[in-house]
Amino acid sequence: MPRNNHNPVELLARFGFGARGVVYCLVGGLALLAAIGAGGQTGGSQSALQTVLAQPLGWIWLALIAIGLFGFCAWRIVEAVTDADRRGNDMKGLGIRAAHLIGGLIYAGLAVSALSLAFGWGTSGGSGEDGAAQDWTAWLLAQPFGRWLTGLVGAGIVGAGLAFAWKAWRGDVAEYLALPADKRDWFVTLGRMGFAARGVVFIIIGGFLILAAWHSQSSDVRGLGGALRALQEQPYGWVLLALTAIGLFAFGIFGLVQARYRHIDAPDLDDAKAAAAQVGR
Protein backbone atom coordinates (compact mmCIF):
# COMPACT_ATOMS: atom_id res chain seq x y z
CA MET A 1 0.00 0.00 0.00
CA PRO A 2 1.24 3.56 -0.58
CA ARG A 3 2.84 5.43 2.24
CA ASN A 4 0.59 7.78 4.12
CA ASN A 5 2.52 11.02 4.37
CA HIS A 6 2.07 14.67 3.56
CA ASN A 7 4.85 15.17 1.03
CA PRO A 8 3.35 17.78 -1.33
CA VAL A 9 5.12 16.28 -4.36
CA GLU A 10 3.52 12.91 -3.69
CA LEU A 11 0.09 14.46 -3.19
CA LEU A 12 0.45 16.36 -6.47
CA ALA A 13 1.53 13.18 -8.23
CA ARG A 14 -1.44 11.17 -6.96
CA PHE A 15 -3.87 13.94 -7.85
CA GLY A 16 -2.19 14.10 -11.27
CA PHE A 17 -2.52 10.40 -12.02
CA GLY A 18 -6.18 10.66 -11.06
CA ALA A 19 -6.79 13.68 -13.30
CA ARG A 20 -5.11 11.98 -16.24
CA GLY A 21 -7.29 8.94 -15.59
CA VAL A 22 -10.44 11.06 -15.65
CA VAL A 23 -9.44 12.58 -19.01
CA TYR A 24 -8.85 9.15 -20.55
CA CYS A 25 -12.17 7.90 -19.17
CA LEU A 26 -13.91 10.83 -20.83
CA VAL A 27 -12.12 10.37 -24.16
CA GLY A 28 -12.75 6.62 -24.19
CA GLY A 29 -16.34 6.87 -23.04
CA LEU A 30 -17.27 9.51 -25.61
CA ALA A 31 -15.53 7.59 -28.40
CA LEU A 32 -17.35 4.40 -27.43
CA LEU A 33 -20.70 6.18 -27.61
CA ALA A 34 -19.75 7.48 -31.06
CA ALA A 35 -18.76 3.98 -32.19
CA ILE A 36 -22.11 2.45 -31.27
CA GLY A 37 -24.12 5.40 -32.59
CA ALA A 38 -25.33 6.62 -29.22
CA GLY A 39 -24.03 10.16 -29.48
CA GLY A 40 -20.57 10.83 -28.18
CA GLN A 41 -17.68 12.16 -30.23
CA THR A 42 -14.16 11.40 -31.38
CA GLY A 43 -12.69 14.82 -30.72
CA GLY A 44 -9.99 13.76 -28.28
CA SER A 45 -9.01 15.44 -25.04
CA GLN A 46 -10.09 18.96 -25.98
CA SER A 47 -13.61 17.85 -26.87
CA ALA A 48 -13.79 15.81 -23.68
CA LEU A 49 -12.95 18.91 -21.66
CA GLN A 50 -15.65 20.86 -23.49
CA THR A 51 -18.12 18.13 -22.58
CA VAL A 52 -17.20 18.58 -18.93
CA LEU A 53 -17.73 22.33 -19.24
CA ALA A 54 -21.28 21.74 -20.49
CA GLN A 55 -22.23 19.92 -17.28
CA PRO A 56 -23.65 21.59 -14.14
CA LEU A 57 -20.76 23.30 -12.31
CA GLY A 58 -18.59 22.21 -15.24
CA TRP A 59 -16.11 25.05 -14.78
CA ILE A 60 -15.35 23.82 -11.25
CA TRP A 61 -14.72 20.27 -12.47
CA LEU A 62 -12.53 21.62 -15.26
CA ALA A 63 -10.52 23.69 -12.80
CA LEU A 64 -9.97 20.62 -10.61
CA ILE A 65 -8.88 18.59 -13.64
CA ALA A 66 -6.48 21.38 -14.62
CA ILE A 67 -4.94 21.45 -11.14
CA GLY A 68 -4.51 17.70 -11.29
CA LEU A 69 -2.89 17.85 -14.73
CA PHE A 70 -0.47 20.51 -13.48
CA GLY A 71 0.30 18.15 -10.62
CA PHE A 72 0.99 15.35 -13.09
CA CYS A 73 3.27 17.66 -15.05
CA ALA A 74 5.14 18.61 -11.85
CA TRP A 75 5.61 14.95 -10.93
CA ARG A 76 6.91 14.02 -14.38
CA ILE A 77 9.43 16.85 -14.25
CA VAL A 78 10.56 15.94 -10.74
CA GLU A 79 10.69 12.27 -11.67
CA ALA A 80 12.79 12.96 -14.76
CA VAL A 81 15.20 15.38 -13.07
CA THR A 82 15.74 13.53 -9.80
CA ASP A 83 15.30 9.96 -11.13
CA ALA A 84 12.74 9.35 -8.41
CA ASP A 85 11.68 6.08 -10.07
CA ARG A 86 15.27 4.80 -10.19
CA ARG A 87 15.30 4.48 -13.98
CA GLY A 88 19.06 4.94 -14.03
CA ASN A 89 21.42 6.84 -16.29
CA ASP A 90 21.91 4.28 -19.05
CA MET A 91 20.47 4.88 -22.52
CA LYS A 92 17.15 3.19 -21.72
CA GLY A 93 16.71 4.98 -18.41
CA LEU A 94 17.57 8.39 -19.85
CA GLY A 95 15.21 7.75 -22.77
CA ILE A 96 12.31 6.95 -20.44
CA ARG A 97 13.06 9.98 -18.27
CA ALA A 98 13.21 12.24 -21.34
CA ALA A 99 9.91 10.83 -22.64
CA HIS A 100 8.28 11.43 -19.26
CA LEU A 101 9.59 14.99 -19.23
CA ILE A 102 8.14 15.69 -22.67
CA GLY A 103 4.87 14.02 -21.67
CA GLY A 104 4.68 16.19 -18.57
CA LEU A 105 5.02 19.34 -20.66
CA ILE A 106 2.29 18.12 -23.01
CA TYR A 107 -0.04 17.62 -20.05
CA ALA A 108 0.83 21.11 -18.86
CA GLY A 109 -0.51 22.37 -22.19
CA LEU A 110 -3.70 20.37 -21.68
CA ALA A 111 -4.00 21.83 -18.18
CA VAL A 112 -3.74 25.34 -19.62
CA SER A 113 -6.50 24.47 -22.09
CA ALA A 114 -8.69 23.20 -19.26
CA LEU A 115 -8.17 26.40 -17.26
CA SER A 116 -8.85 28.51 -20.35
CA LEU A 117 -12.13 26.71 -20.92
CA ALA A 118 -13.09 26.88 -17.25
CA PHE A 119 -12.59 30.64 -16.97
CA GLY A 120 -13.50 31.65 -20.52
CA TRP A 121 -10.07 32.87 -21.57
CA GLY A 122 -10.86 32.72 -25.26
CA THR A 123 -10.19 29.08 -26.18
CA SER A 124 -13.66 27.59 -25.95
CA GLY A 125 -13.63 26.66 -29.62
CA GLY A 126 -10.61 26.96 -31.82
CA SER A 127 -9.12 24.47 -34.16
CA GLY A 128 -8.81 21.72 -31.57
CA GLU A 129 -6.07 19.15 -31.24
CA ASP A 130 -5.69 18.55 -34.97
CA GLY A 131 -5.27 22.27 -35.61
CA ALA A 132 -2.73 22.67 -32.83
CA ALA A 133 -0.74 19.69 -34.09
CA GLN A 134 -0.82 21.08 -37.62
CA ASP A 135 0.33 24.52 -36.42
CA TRP A 136 3.45 23.26 -34.65
CA THR A 137 4.16 20.84 -37.51
CA ALA A 138 4.01 23.73 -39.97
CA TRP A 139 6.51 25.60 -37.79
CA LEU A 140 8.79 22.57 -37.60
CA LEU A 141 8.63 21.97 -41.35
CA ALA A 142 9.71 25.57 -41.92
CA GLN A 143 12.94 25.05 -39.98
CA PRO A 144 16.23 23.91 -41.55
CA PHE A 145 15.99 20.15 -42.14
CA GLY A 146 12.35 20.48 -41.10
CA ARG A 147 11.15 17.45 -43.04
CA TRP A 148 13.80 15.27 -41.40
CA LEU A 149 12.98 16.66 -37.95
CA THR A 150 9.26 16.08 -38.48
CA GLY A 151 9.93 12.55 -39.65
CA LEU A 152 12.11 11.87 -36.62
CA VAL A 153 9.41 13.14 -34.27
CA GLY A 154 6.89 10.93 -36.05
CA ALA A 155 9.22 7.94 -35.82
CA GLY A 156 9.70 8.63 -32.12
CA ILE A 157 5.95 8.65 -31.53
CA VAL A 158 5.56 5.43 -33.50
CA GLY A 159 8.36 3.96 -31.38
CA ALA A 160 6.52 5.00 -28.22
CA GLY A 161 3.38 3.35 -29.57
CA LEU A 162 5.26 0.13 -30.24
CA ALA A 163 6.70 0.28 -26.72
CA PHE A 164 3.18 0.65 -25.31
CA ALA A 165 2.03 -2.31 -27.39
CA TRP A 166 4.95 -4.41 -26.14
CA LYS A 167 4.17 -3.42 -22.56
CA ALA A 168 0.56 -4.44 -23.09
CA TRP A 169 1.64 -7.85 -24.40
CA ARG A 170 4.65 -8.82 -22.35
CA GLY A 171 5.56 -5.92 -20.06
CA ASP A 172 5.03 -5.44 -16.34
CA VAL A 173 2.11 -3.01 -16.25
CA ALA A 174 1.98 -3.34 -12.47
CA GLU A 175 5.52 -1.99 -12.09
CA TYR A 176 5.64 0.53 -9.22
CA LEU A 177 2.16 -0.53 -8.07
CA ALA A 178 1.48 -2.08 -4.67
CA LEU A 179 -1.76 -3.84 -5.62
CA PRO A 180 -3.98 -5.84 -3.26
CA ALA A 181 -3.67 -9.54 -4.11
CA ASP A 182 -7.39 -10.07 -4.60
CA LYS A 183 -7.62 -7.30 -7.24
CA ARG A 184 -4.25 -7.65 -8.92
CA ASP A 185 -5.35 -9.70 -11.95
CA TRP A 186 -8.26 -7.36 -12.64
CA PHE A 187 -6.09 -4.24 -12.43
CA VAL A 188 -3.35 -5.79 -14.59
CA THR A 189 -5.93 -6.63 -17.26
CA LEU A 190 -7.11 -3.03 -17.27
CA GLY A 191 -3.54 -1.85 -17.64
CA ARG A 192 -2.83 -4.17 -20.56
CA MET A 193 -5.98 -3.06 -22.36
CA GLY A 194 -5.09 0.57 -21.76
CA PHE A 195 -1.51 0.32 -22.98
CA ALA A 196 -2.65 -1.57 -26.08
CA ALA A 197 -5.10 1.21 -26.97
CA ARG A 198 -2.49 3.89 -26.35
CA GLY A 199 -0.13 1.97 -28.60
CA VAL A 200 -2.67 2.01 -31.41
CA VAL A 201 -3.35 5.75 -31.25
CA PHE A 202 0.35 6.66 -30.86
CA ILE A 203 1.26 4.59 -33.93
CA ILE A 204 -1.47 6.31 -35.95
CA ILE A 205 -0.47 9.80 -34.77
CA GLY A 206 3.19 9.11 -35.51
CA GLY A 207 2.28 7.68 -38.91
CA PHE A 208 0.44 10.88 -39.84
CA LEU A 209 3.53 12.90 -38.85
CA ILE A 210 5.76 10.74 -41.04
CA LEU A 211 3.25 11.23 -43.88
CA ALA A 212 3.39 15.00 -43.30
CA ALA A 213 7.19 14.89 -43.49
CA TRP A 214 7.05 12.85 -46.70
CA HIS A 215 4.61 15.25 -48.35
CA SER A 216 6.01 18.35 -46.58
CA GLN A 217 2.41 19.19 -45.75
CA SER A 218 1.29 19.92 -42.19
CA SER A 219 -2.39 19.35 -43.03
CA ASP A 220 -1.69 15.60 -43.00
CA VAL A 221 -1.13 15.67 -39.23
CA ARG A 222 -3.76 14.45 -36.76
CA GLY A 223 -4.04 14.54 -33.00
CA LEU A 224 -5.79 12.05 -30.73
CA GLY A 225 -9.22 12.90 -32.08
CA GLY A 226 -7.98 12.59 -35.66
CA ALA A 227 -6.47 9.21 -34.89
CA LEU A 228 -9.79 7.98 -33.53
CA ARG A 229 -11.64 9.29 -36.58
CA ALA A 230 -9.12 7.54 -38.83
CA LEU A 231 -10.02 4.27 -37.15
CA GLN A 232 -13.71 5.01 -37.54
CA GLU A 233 -13.28 5.58 -41.29
CA GLN A 234 -11.84 2.11 -41.91
CA PRO A 235 -13.87 -0.95 -42.98
CA TYR A 236 -15.65 -2.14 -39.83
CA GLY A 237 -14.41 1.10 -38.34
CA TRP A 238 -17.02 1.15 -35.63
CA VAL A 239 -15.58 -2.11 -34.27
CA LEU A 240 -12.01 -0.77 -34.37
CA LEU A 241 -13.11 2.46 -32.72
CA ALA A 242 -15.14 0.65 -30.07
CA LEU A 243 -12.25 -1.64 -29.12
CA THR A 244 -9.82 1.27 -28.94
CA ALA A 245 -12.30 3.36 -26.97
CA ILE A 246 -12.79 0.56 -24.45
CA GLY A 247 -9.02 0.37 -24.09
CA LEU A 248 -8.70 4.10 -23.52
CA PHE A 249 -11.46 3.98 -20.93
CA ALA A 250 -9.66 1.06 -19.28
CA PHE A 251 -6.48 3.14 -19.18
CA GLY A 252 -8.47 5.88 -17.49
CA ILE A 253 -9.59 3.48 -14.77
CA PHE A 254 -6.01 2.24 -14.54
CA GLY A 255 -4.96 5.85 -13.94
CA LEU A 256 -7.25 6.00 -10.93
CA VAL A 257 -5.66 2.76 -9.72
CA GLN A 258 -2.23 4.37 -10.12
CA ALA A 259 -3.41 7.36 -8.12
CA ARG A 260 -4.24 5.04 -5.24
CA TYR A 261 -1.63 2.30 -5.38
CA ARG A 262 1.45 3.64 -7.19
CA HIS A 263 4.72 3.71 -5.28
CA ILE A 264 5.87 7.34 -5.38
CA ASP A 265 9.27 7.95 -3.86
CA ALA A 266 8.87 11.69 -3.94
CA PRO A 267 11.87 13.79 -2.88
CA ASP A 268 11.48 16.74 -0.55
CA LEU A 269 10.90 20.03 -2.32
CA ASP A 270 14.34 21.30 -1.29
CA ASP A 271 15.98 18.17 -2.74
CA ALA A 272 14.02 18.53 -5.97
CA LYS A 273 15.04 22.19 -6.30
CA ALA A 274 18.68 21.29 -5.68
CA ALA A 275 18.57 18.58 -8.35
CA ALA A 276 16.95 20.93 -10.83
CA ALA A 277 19.57 23.59 -10.15
CA GLN A 278 22.34 21.04 -10.70
CA VAL A 279 20.86 20.02 -14.06
CA GLY A 280 20.57 23.68 -15.05
CA ARG A 281 24.28 24.33 -14.54
Number of C-alpha atoms within 10 A of each C-alpha: 11 14 11 8 8 8 13 14 21 22 19 22 27 25 24 29 25 26 27 25 26 22 24 26 25 24 30 32 24 23 33 27 17 20 25 13 11 11 11 20 22 26 23 25 22 22 21 24 27 20 17 21 20 10 11 9 11 17 22 16 17 25 20 18 27 27 21 26 32 25 29 29 28 21 26 26 22 27 25 25 19 21 20 18 16 12 17 14 11 8 10 11 16 15 15 15 26 17 16 19 20 16 16 24 18 13 22 21 16 21 25 17 21 29 22 18 23 25 14 11 10 10 16 19 10 10 13 17 20 19 16 15 20 21 16 13 25 20 12 18 21 12 12 9 10 17 23 17 17 26 22 16 17 25 18 17 23 24 16 19 24 19 18 23 23 16 17 23 14 9 14 13 20 19 11 14 18 16 21 11 8 8 9 14 13 10 19 18 16 25 27 26 23 28 26 25 26 25 25 20 24 26 23 25 27 27 21 23 32 26 19 24 25 14 12 20 16 23 18 19 28 25 25 22 23 20 25 29 22 18 20 20 12 12 9 10 16 20 16 17 28 22 18 26 29 21 27 31 28 26 29 28 22 30 27 22 21 26 25 18 19 22 19 21 17 22 19 13 13 9 13 19 15 13 16 16 11 10 10 7 5
